[in-house]
């Protein structure tokens, strides 16, 4: 199976949510959404973001938006003004998730226009 | 009864500090019925409360008054109404400042309305005595544990008082804390006569408000496929074209930069999202899984079929409190060996502080080597070759202000007493600033009364 960056089949938006952040991963096609819904689970995102997020990860789905919404529970080094980090608001977490390398069936790639 | 068939509501300010060109160009470059402006964040309320305690005429978003000074003649001529949460913790003083601007422009008969009642900072003891525990929604702790350190407390009010101020003829409505989507929902309630029990309609207005609340973040700003976004310098701010049946389109003025398509809109729908089935607000629980995005021509996306459910019997209260001190600073370390030298610099700072008796626990301190993968730590795809320079960012925090300040004195000395190529110190010695803790809580709706007042210049 071809190994691609998640950015090949999805886009993302992230921001702060209390002491954590949310990362909305939006599939670029219906085929990509069906594939990601099956394979991009909370545990996979938790492992990928382990050095950024000290807490758990929860996943929600919105099929109408081809959206998987991940809540990273402790990803800001203390919430709001208590964080010492450059990215105290999780603005770059979406791109961090999109840098994940993932094996995607050729058939899904064929049905997903490249950016 | 709806006052008209469709209404154009734009948002020109996503936060306090957003570009003034957003609202100025929205007013200038195309048709508009309402201009909404969002200035408030959780931390802002605490800063404004402190300013007000020093000066009773302060405590609101002063940028808003500068903006009104710039656009007032034009919004009067074009009959554009403005709804802004610029009132902060002092909507009345903000109204007086706007009236002064009207006077300066010799404009008579401008109606300015305010919404008050969200600021429960002076009422906290009364609320606690009445049985409200104001427990932290995340930790369950009662407010009593930080009561003496509270610096602000504001309820996220309903959008109905905004509609009421518009019903009474206000051309400019200034609120304190309300929800961000409420700035859009309020005008729609006013225009279309939506009722408090019409949850699908209120949910539609809430989702419309959510899409535009961060300004250009739904028109191509902060967008993954940024190469696809034309003319970002002239990016158009978002406009909702709403109808009485709850359907609406998201668009922007013709000829402006940026993009509105299903993807840019979906991105913003995902922003700050929790459970997409239950987006809770004071007036409705909106279901983000209930509708479809449909392309509707160039830079135009349609949404219909939004569903909503009854709200909870409580309002959310945003409480802030003093939670210690922090300081941070940075230096630039040039190559050769930038990364190695930056690590050495950080080590020297901690060692010198320890020599003087100041040590910081791991959770109280931070070193970032900006340029060597700070934002995406531990993600293989982001690791690259040796950087030619590094920004060394260091910071500490804690309850002891002296200790936090002491750190700040040990950074700049590296320029002459560390490895070569250390520069870029700006703004002098990093000083301790207050950490503002955030305490989200709930309060019974029966304890909160909003007030609306409309005055004429």
Interface residues (C-beta under 8 A of the other chain):
Chain A: X5 X7 X11 X12 X13 X15 X16 X17 X18 X19 X22 X24 X26 X48 X49 X50 X51 X52 X60 X61 X62 X63 X64 X65 X66 X67 X69 X71 X77 X78 X79 X80 X81 X82 X84 X85 X86 X87 X91 X92 X94 X95 X96 X98 X99 X100 X101 X115
Chain B: X42 X43 X138 X217 X222 X223 X224 X225 X227 X228 X263 X266 X267 X268 X269 X270 X271 X272 X273 X274 X275 X276 X277 X288 X289 X290 X291 X292 X293 X323 X324 X326 X328 X365 X366 X368 X370 X374 X375 X376 X377 X378 X379 X380 X381 X382 X393 X395 X396 X397 X434 X435 X436 X437 X438 X440
